[in-house]
Amino acid sequence: MPTAAKVFGGYWFLRYMDNVLQKIVWWIPLLPLIGFLLNGLRRNTLSKKVAGTIGSITVLGSFVLSLLLFFQVKAGHSFNVHSFDFINITSLKIGFDFKIDQLSSLFLLIITGIGFLIHVYSTSYMQEEPSKDFAKYFSYLNLFIFSMLLLVMGGNYVIMFIGWEGVGLCSYLLIGFWFKNHENNSAAKKAFIMNRIGDLAFLLAVFWLITKMGTVNYDEVFSPVNLAKLSVADITGITLLMFVGATGKSAQIPLYTWLPDAMAGPTPVSALIHAATMVTAGIYMIARSNILYTMAPATQVVVAIIGLATAVLAATIALKQNDIKKVLAYSTVSQLGYMFLGLGVGAYTGAVFHVMTHAFFKALLFLGAGSVIHAMGGEQDMRNMGGLKKYMNVTHLTFLIGCIAISGIPPFSGFFSKDEILAAAFAKNRVYWGIGVVTAAMTAFYMFRLYAMTFLGKFRGTHEQEHHLHESPAAITFPLIVLAILAFVGGWVGIPEVFMHSGHKLGEFLAPVFAQTNVYIEAHHLQNELSHNTEYILMGTSILLAIAGIYYAWNKYSKYQKADIASTGISKLLQDKWYVDEIYDAVIVRPLKSLAMFFNNVVEKKGIDGMVNGVGKAVSYGSRQLRWLQSGQVGAYVLLMVIGMLVLFIIQLFL
Amino acid sequence: MLGTYFTFPELLIWLPFVAGIICFFLGKKNAAKKVALVASFITLAVSVISLFYTNDKYASYNNVSYVWLKYIGNTFYVGLDGTGRLLTLLTAVAFPVIFVATYNTKQKTPASFFGLMLLTQAGLMGVFSALDALLFYFFWELALIPVYFLCSQWGGEKRIQTTFKFFVYTFAGSLLMLIGIIYVYLHTPGRTFEDGTFSAHSFALSSFLNAGLTASEQNWLFWLFFVAFAVKMPVFPFHTWQPDTYDQSPTSVTMVLSGIMVKMGLFGVIRWLVPVFPLATVHFSHVVMMLCIIGIIYASCIAMVQDNLKKLVAYSSIAHIGLMCAAIFAMNQLSVQGVMLQMFNHGINIIGLWIVIELIERKTGVKNISQLGGVAQKAPVLTIFLVIIALANIALPLTNAFVGEFLMFSGLYRFNAWYTFAAAISIILAAVYTLKMIQRVFYGNTNTVTEAMTDISINEKISLAVIVCLIFIMGIYPQPMIELTKEAVSNLVAMVK
């Protein structure tokens, strides 16, 4: 029974707030949309200062609202908001609905929080653009935030899909932001098309759901009554198709090759879209559909294996890249692979946890790299860097924190989330763990290779560049500092049971989202528990391997000298990214083009058209034989028809 | 007065018809253009007003029938249902947009040009509202004949050849349909007119529905009608007239052809083919669908390697229409509702694309993708419009085409999952050719051809803005359009069951 105080102080207040929040939820995506429209429509007249402020303030507004929502949800008030019917026919009802629960409110915080920091960062980073393009940049960025918010807030798969394609579009626009250069355009196009392949699979999964259930609302799809309508084949097919969708958006095998190319876009874009938010959409989707995946063990195996394979493949490529952004791009692909491994072994909380910590440290690393590139006057090749430590204090320190965090050294954030995934992987299959932990060592190695080549040793660039070196302004260093703090402490919300009883606050918070899965697992006796001792050993091993990786990289690259030795063998293979792009080109792109040429030149022109022209010539010949239609001209035919029509009318008049 | 002297369908037919006749007699430079513009706006107003009188109690506003050729049982019977209202609205919206957008294009002998354009509009309105088979055929030809003239007189270099091919295709189709109509007519029950005249048969749609055709009769009659409609849509392999015709016709005619006239084929299937031959429709649904799906993939592939902008849009349109035709034959509520929306949306989007292409061609004298580049730097506003319309053309969510395609594919999936997998490949291919076009034409650096290009003028801006607004309105809030056609969809689906 609630006490009187509770009634007055808590219950009614919460009811009241609930009402208010339901009404203001709309403003979360709406604010960035307004920013987009303002900056987009008035791009020719707005000054840079105003454009940047509009862009940043709108996202800050969304962040504040998201924070309010978060506390509501934390107090146990999840809710759905319906605003209008998007499609409403007898056999299918799709509303423009939002679902605010633990999962979406967490993603809201990540998106708007990091989004805001990156907007602030961009006001300085993009300063050299003409003011028209500056405003255009911010309008795209705001549109991205809007789409991403739709994606995570949507209360059904269709609204998710709207956001899903929306973020793909923004990614396309921003990768190709400098559109005079065709390389950027091609990278943008590639990103869009590879995403679209995934989108298609996602759509097919939605059609499948509609056909079987007649609904796409999460609450209805995940209801036991509707789940019972799905056969094993249905559920496996649907989850696999959704996963293909996720491989597109989240850059997994076989659709990952667009992400490294996407580095053609401005660096803050890489940080926001291609590291912290958009690429985690696939993880969000699977975490959202967790009950479907739990019920499809075959799909889970596929997810885990693809995730693991991507993690390894991308990590090997990252070992040999010299472009600072490319290393980070492959690192992102690899870390996303970890998240999918987590999803595949049923560690949904771990995967979402890693999304969060990764958002902190990877955004930090990208923004740090941006700060470096800025100081180097656009240079991205690490072989021409070195010794930047003494020129860029804040960038250097924050970057180092990011590197330690991603390497999985406690008590930095990456350790907790990565370890949770690895422990779950061990419980499922020791091979998963073995490969995962080796990949972690590689990660530590290439990250510290990057760190050492950039910040340690002697400066290897030109004199002009050396003269130009400087620490970045506050608009750039402020986000770095905030993110560095988060990258350091961000993991403490998920301290494992072995260290601290009920230390996993995030797990407790997210529990309702995965409740159905947990019930299912318990009912089917699928739990895998690890003893505390095993967990200690696992952690110890991964920390040791990471330290070994760091040590090796530090030793090898802290005094790096440029050398013109062409790499050979496996080293060349890695440098050239396993030739995956070339293979795709030979196996898919070129045959498709040949087929299209064949259709165009042979089937269309010689085949069908040839036949028709033959008929045409015959008619033409025939008509030449008839004197009154001398030349076979169309006009004559037409005249005849008009006369025919008139005759009909005239007959009518006289009868 | 309305309902007593005039009904909506009559107004929609006679307004452009009379204005068109008037235009022929206006020799002066811009007089015909102005009359055409005003007439098209009045027609639009009538069409919009008619949307508020859809209720059954306004039946007398929407349907009218009077005796025409009574001794053969033919009446001038026109009426508007959801489908008709949708397509007459499309026709009514399209013409003013086209006239405004091409206001700066100079035509030789504008009097006959605009006269013929308006006659076409009258014919189209008639096609979409005729409830009598002979009348339908009459309007079908009335819509086509002016187009032959427009193509052959005002077209590009190869206009005669092209028009000839167009003519052969459509004429063959029309003849087959006429044979079909006569055959069905001879099987219809007789009727007695109010004045006591009796005719042995009747051309009325209701009589056609009661013709009592056997399954085997339906099976061959189906093809007589289908070929006529398939040519018009066009469906593979009856499509080769289209790219050439789109390429060679004056652009405003191409807009009419691609935006509205292709809907005549789809409309024919919905209004006549399916209801009159329900057994054959079910019987041949797989065959038709396979043709459509082959066409979708085939046309999308060819679009990928097209250098000619106009032909690219033509092939893209063949793919889109193929999907619509397939969705009709899936015959469920989802797919047919999708077709309804998409018929309207496709018309809007493709007219938008033509406006942009016409502008580029007019300003640069070039329509080959390989010769263009960097247009975005010279004409940023035009580029923004084009990008939005192109994205709508590839059915990005929150644009109009997404809703239609989503429903069509959902319905198709319900019919057959494998067909859907195959047809849906076009979603990827569409992105490939559209983005390639955007990249080559608009991005990159300018060259000698595009160097001197200027941005768009106010009338073009207005017409493109109208199109973009429609794209978003129909993409974000499609429900009113769904409501408009809901009943027609249920009726149609019920016919086959």
Chai-1 contact restraints between the chains, C-beta under 6 A:
chainA,res_idxA,chainB,res_idxB,connection_type,confidence,min_distance_angstrom,max_distance_angstrom,comment,restraint_id
A,D85,B,Q479,contact,1.0,0.0,6.0,A-B,restraint_1
A,N88,B,Q479,contact,1.0,0.0,6.0,A-B,restraint_2
A,I89,B,Q337,contact,1.0,0.0,6.0,A-B,restraint_3
A,S91,B,Q333,contact,1.0,0.0,6.0,A-B,restraint_4
A,I162,B,P397,contact,1.0,0.0,6.0,A-B,restraint_5
A,I162,B,L398,contact,1.0,0.0,6.0,A-B,restraint_6
A,E165,B,L396,contact,1.0,0.0,6.0,A-B,restraint_7
A,E165,B,P397,contact,1.0,0.0,6.0,A-B,restraint_8
A,F179,B,Y443,contact,1.0,0.0,6.0,A-B,restraint_9
A,K180,B,N445,contact,1.0,0.0,6.0,A-B,restraint_10
A,H182,B,G444,contact,1.0,0.0,6.0,A-B,restraint_11
A,N185,B,Q439,contact,1.0,0.0,6.0,A-B,restraint_12
A,N185,B,Y443,contact,1.0,0.0,6.0,A-B,restraint_13
A,K189,B,L435,contact,1.0,0.0,6.0,A-B,restraint_14
A,K189,B,Q439,contact,1.0,0.0,6.0,A-B,restraint_15
A,I193,B,A431,contact,1.0,0.0,6.0,A-B,restraint_16
A,I193,B,V432,contact,1.0,0.0,6.0,A-B,restraint_17
A,R196,B,I428,contact,1.0,0.0,6.0,A-B,restraint_18
A,R196,B,A431,contact,1.0,0.0,6.0,A-B,restraint_19
A,I197,B,I428,contact,1.0,0.0,6.0,A-B,restraint_20
A,L200,B,A424,contact,1.0,0.0,6.0,A-B,restraint_21
A,L200,B,I427,contact,1.0,0.0,6.0,A-B,restraint_22
A,L200,B,I428,contact,1.0,0.0,6.0,A-B,restraint_23
A,F207,B,F409,contact,1.0,0.0,6.0,A-B,restraint_24
A,F207,B,S410,contact,1.0,0.0,6.0,A-B,restraint_25
A,F207,B,Y413,contact,1.0,0.0,6.0,A-B,restraint_26
A,I210,B,S410,contact,1.0,0.0,6.0,A-B,restraint_27
A,T211,B,Y413,contact,1.0,0.0,6.0,A-B,restraint_28
A,T211,B,R414,contact,1.0,0.0,6.0,A-B,restraint_29
A,A596,B,C301,contact,1.0,0.0,6.0,A-B,restraint_30
A,A596,B,M304,contact,1.0,0.0,6.0,A-B,restraint_31
A,A596,B,V305,contact,1.0,0.0,6.0,A-B,restraint_32
A,M597,B,V305,contact,1.0,0.0,6.0,A-B,restraint_33
A,F599,B,Y298,contact,1.0,0.0,6.0,A-B,restraint_34
A,F599,B,C301,contact,1.0,0.0,6.0,A-B,restraint_35
A,F599,B,I302,contact,1.0,0.0,6.0,A-B,restraint_36
A,N600,B,I302,contact,1.0,0.0,6.0,A-B,restraint_37
A,N600,B,V305,contact,1.0,0.0,6.0,A-B,restraint_38
A,I608,B,P237,contact,1.0,0.0,6.0,A-B,restraint_39
A,I608,B,T240,contact,1.0,0.0,6.0,A-B,restraint_40
A,D609,B,T240,contact,1.0,0.0,6.0,A-B,restraint_41
A,V612,B,T240,contact,1.0,0.0,6.0,A-B,restraint_42
A,G616,B,V168,contact,1.0,0.0,6.0,A-B,restraint_43
A,V634,B,Y148,contact,1.0,0.0,6.0,A-B,restraint_44
A,V634,B,S152,contact,1.0,0.0,6.0,A-B,restraint_45
A,V634,B,T163,contact,1.0,0.0,6.0,A-B,restraint_46
A,V634,B,F164,contact,1.0,0.0,6.0,A-B,restraint_47
A,V634,B,F167,contact,1.0,0.0,6.0,A-B,restraint_48
A,V638,B,I145,contact,1.0,0.0,6.0,A-B,restraint_49
A,V638,B,Y148,contact,1.0,0.0,6.0,A-B,restraint_50
A,Q652,B,L69,contact,1.0,0.0,6.0,A-B,restraint_51
